[in-house]
Amino acid sequence: KILVMLMGCPDPVYEKFFSRLLRLLEKNLGTHK
C-alpha cells in the first residue's frame, strides 16, 4: 500500500507531501480502501 512507500521515505518533505496526498485520496475515494 501507499503506507509502505511512506515508511520507506523518512524525509519530512516527502512525508508531508504523501500525508497531504493520502488525505486527498481518502476524501476522493471516500470509504474505498
C-alpha distance (Angstrom), angle and dihedral (degrees) to the residues before:
residue distance angle dihedral
K1 . . .
I2 3.79 . .
L3 3.80 88.9 .
V4 3.79 89.6 65.5
M5 3.80 90.5 54.3
L6 3.79 89.4 47.7
M7 3.80 89.9 54.6
G8 3.79 88.8 53.1
C9 3.82 89.6 55.6
P10 3.82 108.1 67.1
D11 3.80 90.2 168.2
P12 3.83 109.7 117.2
V13 3.78 91.6 -140.3
Y14 3.80 93.1 54.1
E15 3.80 90.3 42.7
K16 3.80 91.5 54.6
F17 3.79 92.0 45.0
F18 3.81 93.8 48.8
S19 3.80 90.7 44.0
R20 3.79 90.4 56.1
L21 3.79 92.6 43.1
L22 3.80 91.2 48.8
R23 3.80 90.6 51.6
L24 3.80 91.5 50.3
L25 3.80 91.3 47.7
E26 3.80 91.1 49.2
K27 3.80 90.5 51.0
N28 3.81 92.3 47.5
L29 3.80 95.5 43.5
G30 3.79 93.0 39.9
T31 3.80 111.3 -168.1
H32 3.81 91.6 -7.0
K33 3.81 111.6 115.8
